[in-house]
Amino acid sequence: MSGIKKLAGQTLWYGLSSIAARFINYLLTPYLTFKFSEWQYGEMSIVYAFIPFMNVVFTYGMETTFFRFANKSDKSAVYNNTSISMIISTVLFSLLLIALQTPLSLLLKIDKHPEYMSMCAAIIALDALSTIPFAKLRQDGRPVKFALTKVSGILINVALTYFFLSVCPALLEKNPNSLVGLFFKKDWAVGYVLLANLIQNAFILLFLFKQFIGFEWKFDKQLWKQMMIYGLPLIFAGFAGMINETFDRIMLGWWAPVKTVEAAKAEVGVYSACYKLSILITLAVQAFRMGAEPFFFKQSTETNAPKVYARVMKFFVITLCFMFLFVMLYLNLWKLFIRNPRMWDGLKVVPVLLLANMFLGIYYSLSVWYKLGNKTMAGAWITFIGAIITLIINYFFIPYFSYMACAWATFICYGSMMVISYVWGQKEYRIPYAWKKLIAYIVIVILLYGLHQVLLTFNDSLLFYYFTATLIMAGFLIFISKVERKEFEKLPVIGKYLSTGVK
């Protein structure tokens, strides 16, 4: 269990920083849904659906490649190669993206503001340049600096967003001749969100400056070729993954069953805002990925590695089940984060998206088999299958069911990827997952959510709503603590309270 304890400790730091950063950023959701109309929020969501695609291109799998080769080759040489490669490619990709800003703005239906694309290029470039310094912090086991840098960046973003969208308009209204009038434009709302993001990324790279320049201009061509052979399939997988994660917003903007571009953007805005309510699941998945990827590679040399991976999966699924219940049983409270009540019509996508992201998290945990076995092309094919499912379902059903088609496409996509990875992975690298028990846990939380909905048909008061929700949560907690008592007793801190020797 020492390996799991170490993973838990690192995931705690990475998780806390990710949760803090994402949650602080999440606090922008009520603010932005209040400040923006549905179509403005949708326009912003479309732009931020495009950025992850370019992140995949700009980083081309080098983060995972760095972890893989840092454990089997000279760490300094690997860091030198990844840093030099990323700097050169980032400059080239940025220039290309800026040159294509006009056609890209037309494609995304933001042609009134082609300059958004240049800002995106700068945001993505700075983010790409900080990728390997962040990876080095994780590889060196420095989660504290990692956490402080992440959280500081988000705080800067939030402060600047508020400054541009609230302080500047107030100052301009109070004094039309103030200096604010020299740069502030009222119709550039999404642009200021991008500008805040750009400044945030600049500060993050400044915070990581020591790691960023901590390499030598020594380039090993042979090592680089080996790294690219390993990493290039990850581009394919990453690009297909972005189709699964964010491309539905762009497709919804193209094919939503409405008559105007603004109405389509409004549909995107509603869907994107409600998607935010699945944040607890996505936070857990992100935190797990940050701690698990270097852990899995380091643990692979141990003889009991498969059993450790199986235990990790069990704890991870239990955590996801609790988070599913926490969101769905208290959805009446969570929906208040969306300050525009007109967007509440999209709340029906939340349970579907929560389950979808649960499947995605499980898939990430299952992916250990092809990463350890240098079979990254397998991961690319699995993700590609998911992307095909996403594209087909959205193409045929968005024109009829709008964002509900996007939600179900995400569910079916991630569910398929999870099943394929499990079946394929067990043939290549057998891990003794307690899959029957894990499926049972997922089914139980779905049934408990259904039970809550049935109970509310008899009494729809808020007191009854929260009382039954809390009762169900407590019941599931007691149930899990009984079934998994022996496992929990081995964990630090909480284990002593579950030990049979403690009253």
Secondary structure as UniProt FT lines:
FT   HELIX           2..26
FT   HELIX           28..35
FT   HELIX           38..59
FT   TURN            60..61
FT   HELIX           62..70
FT   TURN            71..72
FT   HELIX           75..99
FT   HELIX           101..107
FT   TURN            108..109
FT   TURN            111..112
FT   HELIX           115..139
FT   TURN            140..141
FT   HELIX           143..162
FT   HELIX           163..167
FT   HELIX           168..174
FT   TURN            176..177
FT   HELIX           179..182
FT   TURN            186..187
FT   HELIX           189..207
FT   HELIX           209..212
FT   HELIX           221..245
FT   HELIX           247..255
FT   HELIX           261..275
FT   HELIX           276..278
FT   HELIX           279..299
FT   TURN            300..301
FT   TURN            303..304
FT   HELIX           305..329
FT   HELIX           331..334
FT   HELIX           335..337
FT   HELIX           341..349
FT   HELIX           350..366
FT   HELIX           368..372
FT   TURN            373..374
FT   HELIX           376..401
FT   HELIX           403..428
FT   HELIX           435..456
FT   TURN            457..458
FT   HELIX           462..483
FT   HELIX           485..489
FT   TURN            492..494
FT   HELIX           495..498
FT   TURN            500..501
//
